[in-house]
Amino acid sequence: MANPTKYIFVTGGVVSSLGKGLVAASLGTLLEHRGLDVLIQKFDPYLNVDPGTMSPYQHGEVYVLADGAETDLDLGHYERFTNCECSKLNNLTSGQVFENVIRNERQGKYLGKTVQFIPHCTDEIKDRIRKVTLSSDSDVIITEIGGTTGDIEGHLFLEALRQFALEVGKDNVCFVHVTLLPYIAAAGEIKTKPTQQSVAKLREIGIIPDIIVCRTEHDLDEDNRAKIAMFCNVEQKNVVAFRDCAHTIYECPLDLRRDKLDRLVADKLDLNSETPDLEEWRNFVDRVVNPTFEVNVAVVGKYIELQDAYKSIYESLTHAGAAHDTKVNIVKIDAEKIVEDGAGLHLKDVHGILIPGGFGDRGTEGKILSAKFARENDVPYFGICLGMQIATIEFARNVCQLDDANSTEFNKQTAHPVISLQEEQQGVKDMGATMRLGASESTVYPNTKAFELYQSELITERHRHRYEFNPDYKAQIEAAGLVISSVSAKEGLVEIVEITDHPFYIGAQFHPEFQSRPNAPHPLFSGFIAASLKNK
């Protein structure tokens, strides 16, 4: 008889943004290195069906899965830190829960019963855990619960977990609660009271945490560890410090290993596993923290002040830098400043220029000037999604002499719509989950820079866009020197453009950042950093 699936539920208290996602991802890393098969999922209490329609100012980046699901950015951490492949089943929101319950009610599936939060909504949440369990052969499923314990919108999820733990047996469930240990500088003390109050809130719901992970700027001494253990009714060894990592988030698994978080979980769940061999992970972290070389890469965007807006891109640059033993200094530049001050002022000291994806016309002219600066000054250029479209518009305007060239997203009356709305997007009214989303295959043409980097004629990449290269301009633009080096295998849509006689000038319509991993950087990012190093 196969061993039962084990469940780890990661909750958070005191404040948001404590790093629950990093705890879940890091724990997944440690358990995988113990030889276990791990799958991670995220439950988000907000009412949006998914984050696809949310502003980056509200939610950071939208992370797209291979099956096209638009999800929370924490799923990016899960896929980067572990070998798990997430699907739409791995991200559940209150919006999805209520949408499904109302649909069932309208279809008469509740057989005339009064529809209530309990049991109908909680049953929906528990059913998602069961579906994820059946969809994989994982030894362990880690579920992170978004929000903060005590928030009204998260109560249903916690109640569902309380019920689920009883149904599958408490020996098969481990609750990990992440809290804040604030340091009061005036008193020179770490305060444990917020942690005590947070655990008390959790216990009111009927959940007693098995392990408490304390986010702290300072080390956790034994006196405070003992105090938390006593007031929160856990064993002292199960109070774990999660210290601020000075250099990179990839230090987090190593930090949590110091207090043996993985062993505590393995013991609680009676998991037969090995002591983790983290040498390869340590080597990667060492290359990130102590590199031999360094380059300056400009990221020119419209949400540049938000760290999480381009999260996967920043991480992909880190992966590629580590592969080349190089520190990547990311120079964040507001695209609107390029228009105000000129590209030369902001870009003269960088070794590579990257323009990420985005929507709307704000900042586009600054991005176009940045692409022109890169093309004319032989600075390596990497355009992603909108960045590929920007490269096309700039080339059409300044090389093909199509002065009014633009995207119909920004100017519906442009005389030369070199970027236009996809045919299947015509007439689409709903904004949620209606773009070209998820993984699809593309053909890469031989004798191109793209083929040199991929070393393959067939690639699979993830997409998230509504607009595309207008095929009416293909011949004219290619004749002028912007080469189309990849098209989608099924529809023939333009996927990659490049300039042959440039050190590195590539635009990709897809999002390669969603497939980069710590010890397996994406080939386009790797090639971009190599070219930037050479440019330096």
N, C-alpha and C positions, 0 to 999 in steps of 0.2 A: 504494500500500500504506500502510495506517495506521501511524503511529508506535507502537512497542510501549509498553505501560504501564510506567511507572517506579515503583520501590518504595523507600520510605524506612523503615528500621527504627530505632526509638528505644529504646535500652536504657539501663539505669541502674546505677550502681555506688556503692559505699561505704556509703550508708545509704538507707533508704526516704524517701518524702515530699520528694524533691528538686525535684519539679515537672516530671517527665517529661511528664505530661499537658498541662501548660501549654506546654512546649517543642513538643510535637506540634501542639497547637492553634494556637500562635503561628506556627509554621512554615507551617501550613495557611493562616492569614490572609495571610502574606506572599506565598506562592505564588499564592493566589487574586488578590491585588492585582497580580501579574505577568501575569494573564490566563489562568491555568491552572485546569483543573477538578480539584478535590481531593476525595478521600474518606479518612476516617480511621477506624481500628478499634483495638480494645484486646484484647490477649491477657492473661488473668489466670491465674496458675499455681495458684490455690487449688482445692480439690476440690469446693466447692459447684458445683452445676450453674449457678446464677446467684446474685446477691446478694439475691434476693427474700426469703429466710428469715433473712437475717443482721441482727443488731441494729445500730442506728446507732452504738452504742459500738464495734462491730467495724469498721464499713465506711463510716460516714457515710450520706448519703441513697442511696436506690435511684432511679436515673433511668429513667423509663419512656419507651420509644420509641413512635412512632405505631402500629407493628404489635403492640404489647403486650409486647415484650421488656423484662424487668426487668434493668437493666444497671448497670455501674460508673458512678460520678458523673463520671468523666472524659469520658464520652460527652456529658454536658451541656456541658462545655467545648468539645468538638468542634463541637456544633451551634450554640453561641452565637458561637464565634469564626469560623466558616465558614458557607458556604451548603450544606454537605453534609447530606443527610437519611439518618440511620443506620437500620439495620434489625437484626433478630436476628442477621444474618450478621456484624455489626460488633463483636460481643463474644463471644470464645471463652474458655472456662475449661477447666482440666484435668478438671473434672467432666464437661463435655460430651464432651471427647476420649475419656475412659475409658468413658463411657456408650455412645458410638457404637461403640467398638471391641468392647466386650463384646456389644452387640446383634448386631453383624456376626458375631462368633464363634458365638453361639448359633444364628444363622440359617444357619451353614455357609458364609458368604461367603468364608472364607479357604481353602476347599477342603482342609481337613485339616492345614494348616500349623501349626507352633508359633507362637502369637501372642506377639509381643515388643514392647518399647518401640520398638525400631528394627527393622523399618521401619514397623510398623503404627500406632503412636501418632504418629510424626513424619509419616507419610503423611497422617494425619487433619488435622494442623495445616496442612500444605502445601495440602491439598485445600480448606481453608477460604479460604486466600488466593486460590486459583484461582476459587472460587465468587464471592467478592467482586469479583474482576476482571471476571468475566462478567456480574455483576449491574449494572455501571455502565459509562459511557463516560469514566471519569476518566482524566486525563493522569497523575496521580500518586496512589498509594495509600500513606498513612502508617500504619504499624502500631506502636503502643506496646506494649512488653512489660512487664507489671507485675512487681513484685518487684525484687530486687537481684542483679546478676551474682555467681555463687558460691553462691546458694541452691540447694539440691538440687531443689526443686520446679520451678524455672525452667529447668533444664538441657535438658529435652526440647524446649522452645520454641526455645531458642537453637540447638540441634542442627538442628532443622527449618529454621531460617532459614539456617544455614550451607549445608545441602543445596539449599535453594530458590535461593540466590544463584548457586550453580554451574549449576543447571538453566536459569535465565532469562538468565544471563550477567552478569558483574560490572559491565559497563557500564550495566546497567539497575537496579542496586541501590546504595543509599547507606546506610551504617551510621552513625548518630549516637549517640554514647555520652555520657550526662549523668552528671557526677561532682560530688563536693563538694570545694571548696578551703577547708579550715578555716583560720580566722585564730587564731593562738595569741597572745593578748593579752600574756602575760608576756614572750614573745620579740619581740613586735611584728612577726610574720612570717606570711605565707601559706604553708601547707605543701602541697607537690605530691605527697608520697609516697603518700597514699591514692589519688590519681588514677592514679599509676603502677601501684600494686598492682591496682587495679580493671581497668585495661586489660590487665595481664598475665593476669588470670583469664579475660578475654574471649578473649585470644589462645590460651590453652590449649585453648579449645573449637574454635578454628580460625577465629575472626572477628577481623579487624583493622578497627577503626573508621576511617572516612574523616574524620569530624569529631568533635572532643571539645568538648562544651559544659560549661563549668565554673561551677557554682553558687557564687557568692561574695558576701560582704558588702562587699568592697572591690574597686576596679578591679584588673584584671589587668595587671601591668606586663610589658614586653617580655622581661625576664630570665626571669620565671616562664613566660611563653608559650613562649620558646625551650627552656626546660628540659623542659616537658611534651612539646613537639614531638619533642625528641631521644629521650627515654626511651620515648615511646609510638609512635614511628615514624610520625608524621603531619607534614604540612607546617605550618610555624609559623602561616601565615594561617588554617589550619583549626582552630586552638585558639580557641574563642569564649567570651567572658565572658557569663555570665547573672547579672546583678546583682539583688539584692533590690530589688523595686519598692516605693517608699515609700507610695504612695497607693492603687493599684488594680491588679488583675491585668491590666487592659486596657492597661497600660503595657508588658507583656511583649513583644508584637511589636515595639514601637518600640525597646526595649532590645536585642533580638536583631538588629534591623536595623542597629544601630551597628557591629557586627562583620560585617555583610553575610552573615548565615547563609543567607538565601534565595539569594543569588548563588553562594555556595560550593556549595550543593546543586544549583543549576541548571547550574553549570559541570561538576560531577561527573557529572551525568546527561545532559548535553548537551541541556538543555531550551531550546527556542527561546521566550524570554519577554521581557517588557518590564520596565524598572525600575518598581518599584511606586509608585503614587500613593497615599500614605497620608493625604492631607489630611482626608478625611471621618473617618477613624479618629482622627486627632490632635484634630479638633474635638470628637469625642465624649469623648475622654480629658480634654480641657481643661474641658469642662462638668462632668465628674466631679471633677476636681481643684480647679477654681477656680469654684465655683458662686456665684450671687448670693444665693440664699435658702437656708434650712435648716429642716427640721422634725424633730421627735422622734416616731418610730414604735415602739410597744411590740410586740415579738413574744413572745407568751405561750405557752410550750411546756414539754415534759417533758424534752427533750434539749438544753436551752438552753446548757449549758456546752460543747457540741460544735460547733465552727465548721462542720463539714461536714454536720451532721445536716439543716440547712435551707439548704444551699448555693444551690440554684436560687432559693429565695425571696429570699435576701439579694441575689443578682445581679439578680433582677427588680426589686427595690426600687431598686437602683442605676440600672438602665436607665430606669425611670420618673422617678426624680429628675433624671437628666441631661436628659430631655425637657422638664422644667419648670425647668431651670437651678437645681436645688435639691439641696443635700446632705441625704441621709436619714441622720439619726443613729439607728441601731438600738439600742433599749433592750431588752436581753434579760432577760426576767423568767421565773423558774421558777414554773410554775403553782401548785405547792404552797405557795409563799410568799404567794400571794394569799389562800389559806385561812387561813394563820397570822396574817397582818397586816392583811387587809382590802384590797379593790381600790383604795380611795381613796388609801392610802399609796403604792402603787406606780404608779398610773396618773394621778394628779392633774396631772402636768406633761407628759403626752404629747399629741400632736396627732392621733394615729391609733392604732388597736389592730388587730393582725393575729394570728389564731390559725391555725396551720398544721395539716397533717394529722398523724396518729399512730394508734397502736393501744394498746389496754389502758386500764384505768380510772384509772391513777395520774395525778393532776393534773387530772382532768376537772372536779371541783367548782370548782377555782380558775379554770378556763377559763369555766365557766358564770357565775361571779361577774364575770369580766372582760367577758363579753358583756352582762350586765345593766348594768354600769357604763357601757358604751358606749351602750347603748340609752337609758338614763335621762338621760344627760348630753350627748346629742347629739354624742358623739365618733365620728368616722368609724370604722366597723368593717368588717373584711374577713376572712371566715372561709373557709378552704380545706379541702375534704374533711371531716375531722373538725370543723374550724372551722365549717362550714355546719351539721353535725349539732348542734354545741354551741348555735348560735344558735336552732335549732329547739326544742331541749330547754328552753332558758332561756325562750323565748317561751311555750311550752306551759305551763310551770310558773307563770310570774309574770304573764302576761297572760290566758291561757285558764283559769287557776286549776286546772290539772291537776297537783296538788301532787307526785304521784309520777312525773311524766313522765320518761322516760329512754330510753336505747338498750338493746336486749336484749344488746348486747355487754357492757355494764356491769352490768346487772341483768336476768337472764332472767325474774324473777318480777314485774317492774314492772307496775303496774295500767294504765299508759298508755304502751305501747311506740311512741312517736312516731317512733322510728328502729328499724328491724328488719332482720333478716338477709334478704338478697335471696332470692327464691324459688329461683333456680337454685343457690344456695349450700347449700340444705338437704341434709344428708347428705354433704357434701364432707369427706373425711378428709385428703387430701394438702394440705399448706400451700403448696407451691411452685407458682407460676404458675397458681393456680386462682381468683384474684380476678377481678373485672371489670377488665380491663387494656386499655390502648391507646386509640386515637382512635375516637370515634364522633360522629355528627352530632346536633345538638340544635336545636330550634325556640325562638326567642326571641320573646316576645310584644310587640307594639307598645305604646306608651304606658307603658313601664317604664324604670327607670334602666338596666337591662341593655341594652335596645335602644338607648337614647341613647348608650351607650358603644360598643357593637359596630357600630351602624349597619347591622345585617343581621338578617334573620329566620332565617338558617341559619348555624350555627357548628359547628366541629369542634374538640373538646378531648380531652385524654388523661385516662384514669381509672386509679385504683388503689384499690379499696375492696370490701368485702364487705357493708356495711350501707347502708341507704338510707332516705329519707323514707317513712314508712308512709302509703300512700294512704287508709287508713281515717280518718285525721285531717285530710285535706286541706281539707274544707269548713269544719270548725270553726276550724282555724288561720287559713285565709284570711279568714274572716268577722271574726276578731279583729284583722286588719291585717297579717299576715305574708304578703306576696304571692308567689305562685309565678310567676316571670317567664320560666322556661325549662324545657322538658322534653325528654327524649331523643326523637329523631324516630321511632325504631322502637318502643320499648317504652312510652313515655310516663312514664319515670322522672323524678322531680323533679331538676333540675340546678342551678337558681338560685332562691334565695329573697331577698326584700328587703323593707324597710319604706319605704313611699312618702313619708311625712311625716318623714323623718329625713335629715340632710345627706348621709349615705352609710352605708348598712347593708346589706351584701350578703354572702351566703354561697353559695359555689360548690362543688358536689359533686365536680367535677373538679379537675385540677391545672394551672391556667393558667401556673404558673411554668416549665413545660416548653416553653412556646412563646414566651417573651419573648426578645428579642434586643437587642444594644447600641443600634442605631439604629432599632429597631422594638419599643418596649416593648408589653407586652400591654395591651389597653384597660382591663381591670379594675384592673391595677396603676396605670396612668396616671390613671384616675379616682380611685382611692384616694388617691394622692399629691396630686392637685389638691384634693380635699376636705380633706385634712389641712393643706395650705397655707392654705386658706380658713379652716379652724378656728383656725389660729394667729393 
